[in-house]
């Protein structure tokens, strides 16, 4: 059974930095990812940040975080 309360990429704010690393800001400790760009998608995965404020997708390396502080 799929938990519909898990935010998808469309519910995250996206920011690109100079090195083109994608950082997605979210309000949830659990996120879902399925790649995104045509040809570079991957199976839908659910990622749990646990006690951290970030998680990195093992397939596409997207960086999801609840920390909105910018360096």
C-alpha positions as CSV (number, residue, x, y, z in Angstrom):
1,X,0.0,0.0,0.0
2,X,1.4,3.4,-1.0
3,X,1.4,6.1,1.7
4,X,0.0,9.2,-0.1
5,X,1.2,11.5,2.6
6,X,4.8,11.1,1.4
7,X,5.7,14.2,-0.6
8,X,6.8,13.8,-4.2
9,X,9.3,15.9,-6.1
10,X,6.5,18.3,-7.1
11,X,6.1,19.3,-3.5
12,X,9.7,20.2,-3.0
13,X,11.5,23.5,-3.7
14,X,14.4,22.9,-6.0
15,X,17.7,24.8,-6.1
16,X,20.6,24.4,-8.4
17,X,24.1,25.4,-7.4
18,X,27.2,26.2,-9.5
19,X,28.1,22.6,-9.7
20,X,24.6,21.7,-10.8
21,X,23.9,19.6,-7.7
22,X,20.2,19.5,-7.2
23,X,19.0,20.3,-3.7
24,X,15.4,19.8,-2.9
25,X,13.9,21.4,0.3
26,X,11.0,19.6,2.0
27,X,9.1,19.8,5.2
28,X,9.0,16.0,5.6
29,X,11.6,13.5,6.9
30,X,10.4,11.0,4.3
31,X,10.5,11.7,0.6
32,X,10.0,9.9,-2.6
33,X,12.2,10.0,-5.7
34,X,11.9,8.5,-9.2
35,X,14.7,10.5,-11.0
36,X,12.8,13.0,-13.0
37,X,14.4,13.9,-16.3
38,X,13.4,11.8,-19.3
39,X,15.8,9.0,-19.9
40,X,17.4,9.3,-16.4
41,X,14.5,8.1,-14.3
42,X,14.7,5.2,-11.9
43,X,12.4,3.1,-9.9
44,X,10.3,4.9,-7.3
45,X,12.1,4.9,-4.0
46,X,11.1,6.2,-0.5
47,X,13.9,7.7,1.5
48,X,13.8,8.4,5.2
49,X,16.1,11.0,6.7
50,X,15.9,9.4,10.1
51,X,17.6,11.7,12.7
52,X,19.5,13.7,10.0
53,X,18.2,16.7,8.2
54,X,19.1,15.3,4.7
55,X,19.1,12.2,2.6
56,X,20.7,11.5,-0.8
57,X,19.0,9.3,-3.4
58,X,21.2,6.3,-4.1
59,X,20.1,6.2,-7.8
60,X,20.4,9.8,-9.0
61,X,22.2,11.6,-6.1
62,X,19.4,14.2,-5.6
63,X,19.9,15.9,-2.2
64,X,16.8,16.2,-0.1
65,X,16.9,18.4,3.0
66,X,14.8,20.0,5.6
67,X,17.5,22.5,6.4
68,X,16.8,25.8,4.6
69,X,20.0,27.5,5.8
70,X,22.2,28.4,2.9
71,X,26.0,28.6,3.3
